[in-house]
C-alpha cells in the first residue's frame, strides 16, 4: 500500500515538474525576413480605393517605414532592394478594427494577421489590471508596437486599445469611475461598454469618456436605446446585432425585458417578421448625423448561422488554433446549437444573418461609416471572409477596400492614412489580382511590407508554418493552461 502511495506521489511530482518546465520553457519568435534600408517596387499598379480604380504601372520607393517616392521612372538607390511588381497590385495594408490579444498572441495570432495582409488592428479589450497571465495588457501592446515599428517583430500595429469591458447589472457608477481612471492610467484609448450594463452605469461611462478624452465604444447595452447612446457620444457599435434589434417593432419591449420569456429562436424570428423600416431609416440617419461607426463583424453571425454545418465546424484553417482555443470555439458553436435547436433554430439564425447583411448595406448606402472587424478565431484568415460578406451586403469592392484602409485610418485619426501616397506609412500589401475588380483578390497576397521589412511569399509562408507549429506545441498548451488558472478574468471565462 505504502509503495503504491509513494509511486502515485512520485508520478504526480514528475507530471508537476514537467508542467512547470513547459510553463517556463522559452518560446521562439516568429521568423523575420532580412532587413533592407529601402525597397523599390517596380512596374506595380496602385489600388486607389477612393477613386475606385487601379492606376497605371509605376515604381514605388519605400525608405524605412515611409513611402518616399512614386513615379513612372525612379532611379534605383544604391541601398535599395528591387522588387518586381509587374502584373501586381499595391494596396494599403488591411486594418482589422475588432480583435483581441493574448499573452501568447506573438506566437499564435499576430503572425497570422501579417501573413494575411493585416498591418494594423484595433484591440477591443485591455486586461482589468496592470498585468494578467492570459490577456495582453496595454503595456504589452505598447511594447509590441515598438518592436513591430522597429522591424523586430512580425506583428500588426495596434492603433487603439479599449478597456476591459464594463458589464453586468451589479456594476455601479462609482466602480465605473474607478475603473475608467485606472484604465486610463494604464494607457487605454477607449472605454468599452457591454450588453448588461445598467442605465446609471452607462451614463457614468459616457461622462467619464468625455471628461477623460476617451472614446466610448462597444456593444449597445440592452437597457439603452440607440438614440440615447448616440446622444451620449458612443463612437462605434460592434456586431451586426445593432440594427436588427433596433429596427424591431418591439425593440422597446425587448429592452425592458417583456420578451425575456421567449425562446431565442422566437425572438430572432420576430425580429425579422416585425421589422420596422421607418425606425430603421431614422436610425441610420442618426448614425450618419452623429458620425458613429458600425463594425458589424458579420463573420461572428456567420458562426451562429453555420454552427451546425460540418463543413464549417471542420474548417481546415482551425489547424492554426491551439487545442484550447479550438475547443473553446467549437464549444461556443455547440452552445449556439443548444440555444437555437433543430431545423427551426438553424433557419432562424440563417435568416437573421442575411437580415444583418441587408441592414449593413442599407446603412452604408445611407452614409454610415462601416469598418472591417472580425472578433473571431483565426482572425487573419477570417478577415477576407468579412470582406466578402460586406460585398454580399451590397458594398462595392471599392467601398469595401475604403472601409478596410482609408476609413479605418480616418477612425484612427491618421489624416491621409490608409492610402499609397508619398509620406504615408509603408504598410502595404502586394496582390496578384485587382481587389477592385473582385474582392476575392484580397486573398491573393504576394508580399507584405511592414516595419521596414519585405515579407515575400516565402516569408509569409514561413509565418504560417511557424503559427501552425506553435499551435501544436506542448509548451504553448501548458502556458495557456497556466494563464487561464491565474488570470484575473478566470471567473468570466
Kinemage of the C-alpha trace (Angstrom):
@kinemage 1
@onewidth
@group {chain A} dominant
@subgroup {mainchain}
@vectorlist {calphas} color= white
{ca unk a 1} P 0.000 0.000 0.000
{ca unk a 2} L 2.756 2.382 1.009
{ca unk a 3} L 4.634 1.632 -2.217
{ca unk a 4} L 1.524 2.433 -4.239
{ca unk a 5} L 1.059 5.758 -2.472
{ca unk a 6} L 4.701 6.643 -2.940
{ca unk a 7} L 4.550 5.669 -6.599
{ca unk a 8} L 1.475 7.785 -7.152
{ca unk a 9} L 3.063 10.731 -5.367
{ca unk a 10} L 6.201 10.311 -7.444
{ca unk a 11} L 4.168 10.228 -10.627
{ca unk a 12} L 2.283 13.389 -9.644
{ca unk a 13} L 5.582 15.081 -8.822
{ca unk a 14} L 7.046 14.167 -12.214
{ca unk a 15} L 3.955 15.489 -14.024
{ca unk a 16} L 4.058 18.685 -11.964
{ca unk a 17} L 7.746 19.182 -12.717
{ca unk a 18} L 7.166 18.564 -16.430
{ca unk a 19} L 4.257 21.014 -16.441
{ca unk a 20} L 6.371 23.636 -14.651
{ca unk a 21} L 9.206 23.144 -17.118
{ca unk a 22} L 6.829 23.656 -20.032
{ca unk a 23} L 5.344 26.764 -18.432
{ca unk a 24} L 8.786 28.323 -18.096
{ca unk a 25} L 10.106 26.981 -21.393
{ca unk a 26} L 11.229 29.894 -23.605
{ca unk a 27} L 9.229 30.418 -26.776
{ca unk a 28} L 10.672 31.260 -30.176
{ca unk a 29} L 9.837 34.484 -32.005
{ca unk a 30} L 8.146 34.409 -35.378
{ca unk a 31} L 10.653 34.433 -38.247
{ca unk a 32} L 11.552 37.773 -39.822
{ca unk a 33} L 12.741 38.388 -43.385
{ca unk a 34} L 16.045 40.139 -43.995
{ca unk a 35} L 16.054 43.898 -43.440
{ca unk a 36} L 16.933 46.436 -46.107
{ca unk a 37} L 17.025 50.246 -45.727
{ca unk a 38} L 14.971 50.738 -48.898
{ca unk a 39} L 12.828 48.845 -51.397
{ca unk a 40} L 11.932 49.814 -54.947
{ca unk a 41} L 8.750 48.129 -56.172
{ca unk a 42} L 8.806 48.351 -59.955
{ca unk a 43} L 6.002 48.169 -62.518
{ca unk a 44} L 3.194 47.907 -59.964
{ca unk a 45} L -0.348 49.276 -60.219
{ca unk a 46} L -1.599 51.200 -57.170
{ca unk a 47} L -5.055 50.333 -55.863
{ca unk a 48} L -6.792 53.689 -55.472
{ca unk a 49} L -9.693 52.798 -53.196
{ca unk a 50} L -11.168 56.299 -53.016
{ca unk a 51} L -11.141 56.783 -56.781
{ca unk a 52} L -12.325 53.222 -57.283
{ca unk a 53} L -9.669 52.326 -59.831
{ca unk a 54} L -6.169 50.940 -60.096
{ca unk a 55} L -3.612 53.216 -61.690
{ca unk a 56} L -1.080 52.604 -64.458
{ca unk a 57} L 2.227 50.831 -63.747
{ca unk a 58} L 4.605 52.901 -61.604
{ca unk a 59} L 7.573 52.450 -59.314
{ca unk a 60} L 7.214 52.958 -55.558
{ca unk a 61} L 10.222 53.670 -53.338
{ca unk a 62} L 9.987 52.702 -49.687
{ca unk a 63} L 12.525 54.007 -47.205
{ca unk a 64} L 12.227 52.836 -43.630
{ca unk a 65} L 8.576 52.882 -42.626
{ca unk a 66} L 7.509 55.518 -45.165
{ca unk a 67} L 6.698 55.786 -48.841
{ca unk a 68} L 9.491 58.002 -50.179
{ca unk a 69} L 8.607 58.424 -53.863
{ca unk a 70} L 6.171 57.283 -56.563
{ca unk a 71} L 6.711 57.753 -60.280
{ca unk a 72} L 6.816 56.101 -63.687
{ca unk a 73} L 10.624 56.101 -63.721
{ca unk a 74} L 12.527 56.251 -60.462
{ca unk a 75} L 16.255 55.915 -60.149
{ca unk a 76} L 17.347 52.816 -58.252
{ca unk a 77} L 19.076 53.861 -54.997
{ca unk a 78} L 22.273 52.009 -54.266
{ca unk a 79} L 20.907 50.716 -50.945
{ca unk a 80} L 17.523 49.611 -52.280
{ca unk a 81} L 16.320 46.073 -52.886
{ca unk a 82} L 14.410 45.843 -56.160
{ca unk a 83} L 11.013 44.116 -56.063
{ca unk a 84} L 9.327 43.064 -59.289
{ca unk a 85} L 5.769 44.356 -59.164
{ca unk a 86} L 4.822 43.691 -62.766
{ca unk a 87} L 1.321 42.279 -63.016
{ca unk a 88} L 0.796 43.047 -59.328
{ca unk a 89} L -1.443 45.492 -57.448
{ca unk a 90} L -0.214 47.513 -54.462
{ca unk a 91} L -2.762 48.358 -51.773
{ca unk a 92} L -2.531 49.936 -48.356
{ca unk a 93} L -2.299 47.323 -45.629
{ca unk a 94} L -5.597 45.962 -44.365
{ca unk a 95} L -6.917 47.040 -40.954
{ca unk a 96} L -8.902 44.778 -38.634
{ca unk a 97} L -10.894 47.036 -36.331
{ca unk a 98} L -12.057 44.430 -33.820
{ca unk a 99} L -9.516 41.980 -32.397
{ca unk a 100} L -8.458 40.641 -29.006
{ca unk a 101} L -4.860 39.986 -27.947
{ca unk a 102} L -3.443 37.467 -25.516
{ca unk a 103} L -0.061 36.983 -23.896
{ca unk a 104} L 0.691 34.279 -26.466
{ca unk a 105} L -0.537 36.280 -29.464
{ca unk a 106} L 3.057 36.878 -30.699
{ca unk a 107} L 3.231 33.127 -31.295
{ca unk a 108} L -0.389 32.312 -32.174
{ca unk a 109} L -2.203 35.308 -33.643
{ca unk a 110} L -0.137 38.317 -34.653
{ca unk a 111} L 1.896 36.490 -37.338
{ca unk a 112} L -1.379 35.245 -38.865
{ca unk a 113} L -2.532 38.825 -39.316
{ca unk a 114} L 0.684 39.743 -41.106
{ca unk a 115} L 0.501 36.626 -43.273
{ca unk a 116} L -2.976 37.752 -44.347
{ca unk a 117} L -2.016 41.329 -45.144
{ca unk a 118} L -3.443 42.875 -41.964
{ca unk a 119} L -0.911 45.504 -40.930
{ca unk a 120} L -2.855 47.335 -38.198
{ca unk a 121} L -5.596 46.422 -35.735
{ca unk a 122} L -7.866 47.924 -33.083
{ca unk a 123} L -7.633 45.908 -29.870
{ca unk a 124} L -11.006 45.739 -28.161
{ca unk a 125} L -10.085 44.529 -24.679
{ca unk a 126} L -7.397 45.528 -22.227
{ca unk a 127} L -6.925 43.442 -19.090
{ca unk a 128} L -8.712 44.629 -15.935
{ca unk a 129} L -5.467 45.127 -14.001
{ca unk a 130} L -1.928 46.236 -14.801
{ca unk a 131} L -0.846 42.684 -15.640
{ca unk a 132} L -2.538 39.418 -16.499
{ca unk a 133} L -1.373 35.871 -17.138
{ca unk a 134} L -3.712 35.346 -20.112
{ca unk a 135} L -4.896 38.646 -21.637
{ca unk a 136} L -2.375 41.033 -23.148
{ca unk a 137} L -2.420 44.369 -21.332
{ca unk a 138} L -1.857 47.909 -22.548
{ca unk a 139} L 1.809 47.793 -21.585
{ca unk a 140} L 2.329 44.593 -23.550
{ca unk a 141} L 0.723 46.167 -26.601
{ca unk a 142} L 2.925 49.251 -26.388
{ca unk a 143} L 5.991 47.013 -26.332
{ca unk a 144} L 4.703 45.065 -29.323
{ca unk a 145} L 4.069 48.268 -31.233
{ca unk a 146} L 7.609 49.472 -30.600
{ca unk a 147} L 9.068 46.132 -31.682
{ca unk a 148} L 6.894 45.969 -34.803
{ca unk a 149} L 7.737 49.547 -35.821
{ca unk a 150} L 11.428 48.758 -35.454
{ca unk a 151} L 11.071 45.629 -37.596
{ca unk a 152} L 11.918 43.330 -34.693
{ca unk a 153} L 8.571 41.550 -34.521
{ca unk a 154} L 6.102 40.131 -37.031
{ca unk a 155} L 3.023 41.921 -35.738
{ca unk a 156} L 0.468 44.470 -36.922
{ca unk a 157} L 0.430 47.964 -35.444
{ca unk a 158} L -2.198 48.424 -32.725
{ca unk a 159} L -3.971 51.746 -33.346
{ca unk a 160} L -6.342 51.746 -30.355
{ca unk a 161} L -6.798 49.804 -27.127
{ca unk a 162} L -10.206 49.638 -25.455
{ca unk a 163} L -10.707 48.984 -21.757
{ca unk a 164} L -11.733 45.717 -20.214
{ca unk a 165} L -15.452 45.627 -20.880
{ca unk a 166} L -17.857 47.365 -18.487
{ca unk a 167} L -20.503 44.734 -17.926
{ca unk a 168} L -23.186 43.483 -15.566
{ca unk a 169} L -26.200 44.960 -13.756
{ca unk a 170} L -24.271 44.975 -10.475
{ca unk a 171} L -21.603 47.343 -11.828
{ca unk a 172} L -22.344 50.717 -10.248
{ca unk a 173} L -21.395 54.242 -11.385
{ca unk a 174} L -18.705 54.627 -8.703
{ca unk a 175} L -17.000 51.430 -9.846
{ca unk a 176} L -17.198 52.597 -13.459
{ca unk a 177} L -15.404 55.820 -12.490
{ca unk a 178} L -12.706 53.947 -10.609
{ca unk a 179} L -12.147 51.524 -13.462
{ca unk a 180} L -12.043 54.344 -16.006
{ca unk a 181} L -9.368 56.154 -14.010
{ca unk a 182} L -7.267 53.017 -13.589
{ca unk a 183} L -7.615 52.053 -17.227
{ca unk a 184} L -6.608 55.494 -18.450
{ca unk a 185} L -3.570 55.447 -16.162
{ca unk a 186} L -2.513 52.218 -17.897
{ca unk a 187} L -2.786 53.897 -21.285
{ca unk a 188} L -6.073 52.771 -22.872
{ca unk a 189} L -7.745 54.873 -25.557
{ca unk a 190} L -11.437 53.978 -25.191
{ca unk a 191} L -13.997 52.762 -22.668
{ca unk a 192} L -15.847 49.651 -23.780
{ca unk a 193} L -19.478 49.109 -22.765
{ca unk a 194} L -21.237 45.779 -22.906
{ca unk a 195} L -24.621 44.053 -23.048
{ca unk a 196} L -25.942 44.047 -19.482
{ca unk a 197} L -24.645 47.400 -18.287
{ca unk a 198} L -27.284 49.360 -16.358
{ca unk a 199} L -28.543 52.798 -17.376
{ca unk a 200} L -26.796 54.632 -14.483
{ca unk a 201} L -23.519 52.814 -15.164
{ca unk a 202} L -23.730 53.553 -18.883
{ca unk a 203} L -24.391 57.231 -18.199
{ca unk a 204} L -21.327 57.357 -15.929
{ca unk a 205} L -19.186 55.630 -18.572
{ca unk a 206} L -20.237 58.250 -21.112
{ca unk a 207} L -19.423 61.039 -18.644
{ca unk a 208} L -16.033 59.543 -17.833
{ca unk a 209} L -15.209 59.089 -21.520
{ca unk a 210} L -15.979 62.750 -22.277
{ca unk a 211} L -14.093 64.027 -19.233
{ca unk a 212} L -11.013 61.940 -19.967
{ca unk a 213} L -10.887 62.428 -23.720
{ca unk a 214} L -11.565 58.747 -24.390
{ca unk a 215} L -13.828 57.184 -26.965
{ca unk a 216} L -16.940 55.341 -25.837
{ca unk a 217} L -17.144 52.120 -27.851
{ca unk a 218} L -18.505 48.600 -27.781
{ca unk a 219} L -21.880 46.928 -27.678
{ca unk a 220} L -25.197 48.722 -27.275
{ca unk a 221} L -26.376 47.658 -23.808
{ca unk a 222} L -29.858 46.154 -23.779
{ca unk a 223} L -31.131 48.857 -21.424
{ca unk a 224} L -30.054 51.694 -23.720
{ca unk a 225} L -31.853 52.851 -26.846
{ca unk a 226} L -29.735 53.702 -29.877
{ca unk a 227} L -30.722 57.372 -29.857
{ca unk a 228} L -29.661 57.596 -26.204
{ca unk a 229} L -26.275 56.052 -26.986
{ca unk a 230} L -25.721 58.446 -29.867
{ca unk a 231} L -26.637 61.421 -27.666
{ca unk a 232} L -24.179 60.105 -25.078
{ca unk a 233} L -21.439 60.131 -27.704
{ca unk a 234} L -20.836 56.433 -28.339
{ca unk a 235} L -18.401 56.418 -31.242
{ca unk a 236} L -18.608 52.839 -32.504
{ca unk a 237} L -21.071 49.991 -32.315
{ca unk a 238} L -19.789 46.441 -32.613
{ca unk a 239} L -21.501 43.500 -34.302
{ca unk a 240} L -24.456 43.074 -36.616
{ca unk a 241} L -26.981 42.833 -33.764
{ca unk a 242} L -27.280 46.619 -33.579
{ca unk a 243} L -29.650 47.366 -36.457
{ca unk a 244} L -31.765 44.173 -36.416
{ca unk a 245} L -32.563 44.755 -32.741
{ca unk a 246} L -33.152 48.494 -33.051
{ca unk a 247} L -35.326 48.110 -36.166
{ca unk a 248} L -37.515 45.518 -34.423
{ca unk a 249} L -41.005 46.971 -33.929
{ca unk a 250} L -40.998 45.663 -30.358
{ca unk a 251} L -37.488 46.876 -29.546
{ca unk a 252} L -38.694 48.831 -26.518
{ca unk a 253} L -40.453 45.742 -25.148
{ca unk a 254} L -37.321 43.668 -25.716
{ca unk a 255} L -35.135 46.240 -23.926
{ca unk a 256} L -37.364 46.355 -20.832
{ca unk a 257} L -37.440 42.550 -20.604
{ca unk a 258} L -41.028 41.945 -21.712
{ca unk a 259} L -39.840 39.261 -24.153
{ca unk a 260} L -37.462 37.509 -21.768
{ca unk a 261} L -39.815 34.528 -21.585
{ca unk a 262} L -39.496 33.912 -25.314
{ca unk a 263} L -37.028 31.413 -26.718
{ca unk a 264} L -34.054 32.846 -28.641
{ca unk a 265} L -35.483 31.286 -31.816
{ca unk a 266} L -38.799 33.086 -31.362
{ca unk a 267} L -37.056 36.406 -30.706
{ca unk a 268} L -34.934 36.045 -33.846
{ca unk a 269} L -37.981 35.161 -35.927
{ca unk a 270} L -39.967 38.097 -34.572
{ca unk a 271} L -37.069 40.456 -35.196
{ca unk a 272} L -37.400 39.738 -38.908
{ca unk a 273} L -41.186 39.375 -39.082
{ca unk a 274} L -41.755 42.664 -37.267
{ca unk a 275} L -39.031 44.708 -38.946
{ca unk a 276} L -39.843 48.441 -38.864
{ca unk a 277} L -38.408 50.136 -41.988
{ca unk a 278} L -39.294 53.634 -40.774
{ca unk a 279} L -37.484 53.114 -37.476
{ca unk a 280} L -34.516 51.751 -39.413
{ca unk a 281} L -34.383 54.780 -41.686
{ca unk a 282} L -34.382 57.082 -38.663
{ca unk a 283} L -31.649 55.015 -37.034
{ca unk a 284} L -29.251 55.079 -39.960
{ca unk a 285} L -29.887 58.810 -40.421
{ca unk a 286} L -28.985 59.371 -36.772
{ca unk a 287} L -25.861 57.202 -37.037
{ca unk a 288} L -24.735 59.216 -40.036
{ca unk a 289} L -25.526 62.567 -38.432
{ca unk a 290} L -23.505 61.687 -35.331
{ca unk a 291} L -20.611 60.269 -37.337
{ca unk a 292} L -20.806 56.969 -35.452
{ca unk a 293} L -19.138 53.879 -36.882
{ca unk a 294} L -20.622 50.443 -37.451
{ca unk a 295} L -18.294 47.446 -37.082
{ca unk a 296} L -20.643 44.585 -37.997
{ca unk a 297} L -18.234 41.610 -37.749
{ca unk a 298} L -20.550 39.528 -39.906
{ca unk a 299} L -18.208 36.563 -39.550
{ca unk a 300} L -19.438 36.192 -35.962
{ca unk a 301} L -23.056 35.976 -37.109
{ca unk a 302} L -21.961 33.520 -39.785
{ca unk a 303} L -20.584 31.359 -36.997
{ca unk a 304} L -24.028 31.367 -35.400
{ca unk a 305} L -25.759 30.586 -38.676
{ca unk a 306} L -23.385 27.740 -39.537
{ca unk a 307} L -22.974 26.268 -36.057
{ca unk a 308} L -24.461 23.001 -37.276
{ca unk a 309} L -22.635 22.901 -40.626
{ca unk a 310} L -19.980 20.191 -40.537
{ca unk a 311} L -18.128 21.840 -43.423
{ca unk a 312} L -17.793 24.962 -41.294
{ca unk a 313} L -17.041 23.372 -37.929
{ca unk a 314} L -14.374 21.286 -39.675
{ca unk a 315} L -12.715 24.287 -41.347
{ca unk a 316} L -9.143 23.269 -42.244
{ca unk a 317} L -7.897 26.650 -41.005
{ca unk a 318} L -8.619 25.554 -37.445
{ca unk a 319} L -5.261 23.775 -37.638
{ca unk a 320} L -3.756 27.195 -36.860
{ca unk a 321} L -5.506 27.260 -33.482
{ca unk a 322} L -4.104 25.766 -30.314
{ca unk a 323} L -6.165 22.895 -28.809
{ca unk a 324} L -7.738 25.046 -26.081
{ca unk a 325} L -8.854 27.764 -28.498
{ca unk a 326} L -10.148 25.170 -30.931
{ca unk a 327} L -12.145 23.540 -28.152
{ca unk a 328} L -13.499 26.913 -26.962
{ca unk a 329} L -14.570 27.850 -30.492
{ca unk a 330} L -16.414 24.596 -31.038
{ca unk a 331} L -17.909 24.795 -27.550
{ca unk a 332} L -19.328 28.230 -28.393
{ca unk a 333} L -20.897 26.800 -31.530
{ca unk a 334} L -22.360 23.937 -29.516
{ca unk a 335} L -23.897 26.494 -27.149
{ca unk a 336} L -25.467 28.244 -30.119
{ca unk a 337} L -26.933 24.967 -31.378
{ca unk a 338} L -28.398 24.307 -27.919
{ca unk a 339} L -29.936 27.793 -27.748
{ca unk a 340} L -31.405 27.503 -31.258
{ca unk a 341} L -32.303 23.809 -31.536
{ca unk a 342} L -33.384 21.909 -34.604
{ca unk a 343} L -34.139 22.968 -38.132
{ca unk a 344} L -36.280 25.863 -36.948
{ca unk a 345} L -33.428 27.303 -34.888
{ca unk a 346} L -30.932 26.900 -37.725
{ca unk a 347} L -33.335 28.566 -40.165
{ca unk a 348} L -33.871 31.478 -37.775
{ca unk a 349} L -30.122 32.026 -37.416
{ca unk a 350} L -29.566 31.861 -41.159
{ca unk a 351} L -32.326 34.382 -41.821
{ca unk a 352} L -31.003 36.650 -39.056
{ca unk a 353} L -27.518 36.573 -40.585
{ca unk a 354} L -28.908 37.528 -44.001
{ca unk a 355} L -31.044 40.268 -42.406
{ca unk a 356} L -27.959 41.761 -40.783
{ca unk a 357} L -26.157 41.818 -44.114
{ca unk a 358} L -29.045 43.675 -45.756
{ca unk a 359} L -29.154 46.265 -42.974
{ca unk a 360} L -25.405 46.873 -43.160
{ca unk a 361} L -25.775 47.501 -46.884
{ca unk a 362} L -28.650 49.909 -46.261
{ca unk a 363} L -26.654 51.758 -43.592
{ca unk a 364} L -23.689 52.103 -45.915
{ca unk a 365} L -25.874 53.453 -48.726
{ca unk a 366} L -27.277 55.989 -46.265
{ca unk a 367} L -23.764 57.222 -45.486
{ca unk a 368} L -22.982 55.406 -42.222
{ca unk a 369} L -19.302 54.634 -41.771
{ca unk a 370} L -18.640 50.894 -41.864
{ca unk a 371} L -15.376 49.356 -40.654
{ca unk a 372} L -13.986 45.849 -41.108
{ca unk a 373} L -13.585 43.730 -37.969
{ca unk a 374} L -13.501 40.025 -37.179
{ca unk a 375} L -13.627 39.345 -33.402
{ca unk a 376} L -13.123 35.659 -34.013
{ca unk a 377} L -10.672 32.799 -34.054
{ca unk a 378} L -8.145 32.668 -36.906
{ca unk a 379} L -8.896 36.340 -37.472
{ca unk a 380} L -6.256 36.814 -40.134
{ca unk a 381} L -7.943 34.329 -42.449
{ca unk a 382} L -11.448 35.329 -41.449
{ca unk a 383} L -10.692 38.947 -42.315
{ca unk a 384} L -11.019 38.102 -46.001
{ca unk a 385} L -14.269 36.267 -45.287
{ca unk a 386} L -15.561 39.508 -43.763
{ca unk a 387} L -14.575 41.472 -46.864
{ca unk a 388} L -16.597 39.010 -48.943
{ca unk a 389} L -19.580 39.350 -46.589
{ca unk a 390} L -19.541 43.129 -46.997
{ca unk a 391} L -19.698 42.748 -50.769
{ca unk a 392} L -22.601 40.369 -50.289
{ca unk a 393} L -24.202 43.063 -48.109
{ca unk a 394} L -24.199 45.375 -51.113
{ca unk a 395} L -20.963 47.327 -50.786
{ca unk a 396} L -18.898 47.561 -53.963
{ca unk a 397} L -15.352 46.151 -53.837
{ca unk a 398} L -14.081 49.751 -53.886
{ca unk a 399} L -16.266 50.634 -50.890
{ca unk a 400} L -15.024 47.564 -49.042
{ca unk a 401} L -11.406 48.488 -49.777
{ca unk a 402} L -12.069 52.018 -48.490
{ca unk a 403} L -13.573 50.575 -45.319
{ca unk a 404} L -10.550 48.283 -44.920
{ca unk a 405} L -7.988 51.045 -45.375
{ca unk a 406} L -8.864 54.735 -45.742
{ca unk a 407} L -11.914 54.787 -43.465
{ca unk a 408} L -10.145 52.740 -40.798
{ca unk a 409} L -7.265 55.237 -40.886
{ca unk a 410} L -9.751 58.105 -40.582
{ca unk a 411} L -11.247 56.454 -37.499
{ca unk a 412} L -7.738 56.187 -36.045
{ca unk a 413} L -7.104 59.878 -36.650
{ca unk a 414} L -4.460 59.297 -39.311
{ca unk a 415} L -5.115 62.037 -41.855
{ca unk a 416} L -4.395 60.725 -45.341
{ca unk a 417} L -3.569 57.295 -43.948
{ca unk a 418} L -4.668 54.035 -45.470
{ca unk a 419} L -3.509 55.108 -48.918
{ca unk a 420} L -0.495 54.501 -51.115
{ca unk a 421} L 0.928 58.016 -51.264
{ca unk a 422} L 4.243 59.737 -50.627
{ca unk a 423} L 4.806 60.342 -46.945
{ca unk a 424} L 2.336 57.706 -45.800
{ca unk a 425} L 3.287 54.613 -43.823
{ca unk a 426} L 4.875 51.832 -45.815
{ca unk a 427} L 2.353 49.305 -44.535
{ca unk a 428} L 1.433 47.725 -47.832
{ca unk a 429} L 0.081 44.568 -49.456
{ca unk a 430} L 1.197 43.367 -52.888
{ca unk a 431} L -1.612 41.405 -54.568
{ca unk a 432} L -1.678 39.100 -57.578
{ca unk a 433} L -5.081 40.423 -58.686
{ca unk a 434} L -7.074 43.636 -58.541
{ca unk a 435} L -9.383 43.681 -55.479
{ca unk a 436} L -11.444 46.445 -57.089
{ca unk a 437} L -12.423 44.010 -59.826
{ca unk a 438} L -13.045 41.096 -57.450
{ca unk a 439} L -12.729 41.360 -53.671
{ca unk a 440} L -11.579 37.714 -53.616
{ca unk a 441} L -8.248 39.022 -54.896
{ca unk a 442} L -7.595 40.361 -51.380
{ca unk a 443} L -6.591 36.791 -50.530
{ca unk a 444} L -4.036 36.524 -53.350
{ca unk a 445} L -1.176 38.033 -51.379
{ca unk a 446} L 2.241 38.103 -52.986
{ca unk a 447} L 4.031 40.172 -50.341
{ca unk a 448} L 3.551 42.421 -47.308
{ca unk a 449} L 5.662 45.435 -46.367
{ca unk a 450} L 5.695 46.223 -42.651
{ca unk a 451} L 8.187 47.588 -40.155
{ca unk a 452} L 10.718 48.265 -42.890
{ca unk a 453} L 10.746 44.608 -43.944
{ca unk a 454} L 9.629 42.872 -47.117
{ca unk a 455} L 7.667 39.707 -46.366
{ca unk a 456} L 7.746 37.974 -49.739
{ca unk a 457} L 5.612 34.895 -50.374
{ca unk a 458} L 8.234 32.608 -48.882
{ca unk a 459} L 8.410 34.737 -45.726
{ca unk a 460} L 4.622 34.777 -45.418
{ca unk a 461} L 4.502 31.015 -45.790
{ca unk a 462} L 7.163 30.749 -43.096
{ca unk a 463} L 4.855 32.669 -40.733
{ca unk a 464} L 2.055 30.222 -41.453
{ca unk a 465} L 4.327 27.265 -40.779
{ca unk a 466} L 5.501 28.908 -37.551
{ca unk a 467} L 1.988 29.508 -36.190
{ca unk a 468} L 0.825 26.026 -37.110
{ca unk a 469} L 3.824 24.562 -35.310
{ca unk a 470} L 3.275 26.732 -32.238
{ca unk a 471} L -0.380 25.733 -32.105
{ca unk a 472} L 0.783 22.116 -31.609
{ca unk a 473} L 3.479 22.955 -29.062
{ca unk a 474} L 3.148 21.330 -25.608
{ca unk a 475} L 4.777 24.445 -24.125
{ca unk a 476} L 2.034 26.620 -25.619
{ca unk a 477} L -0.688 24.397 -24.168
{ca unk a 478} L 0.967 24.440 -20.726
{ca unk a 479} L 1.343 28.227 -20.787
{ca unk a 480} L -2.290 28.645 -21.829
{ca unk a 481} L -3.495 26.411 -19.007
{ca unk a 482} L -1.344 28.342 -16.554
{ca unk a 483} L -2.644 31.607 -17.950
{ca unk a 484} L -6.264 30.556 -17.556
{ca unk a 485} L -5.707 29.314 -13.996
{ca unk a 486} L -4.084 32.532 -12.801
{ca unk a 487} L -5.834 35.132 -14.926
{ca unk a 488} L -7.743 37.898 -13.181
{ca unk a 489} L -10.635 37.176 -15.559
{ca unk a 490} L -10.714 33.414 -14.875
{ca unk a 491} L -14.154 33.762 -13.296
{ca unk a 492} L -15.503 35.330 -16.504
{ca unk a 493} L -14.233 32.560 -18.766
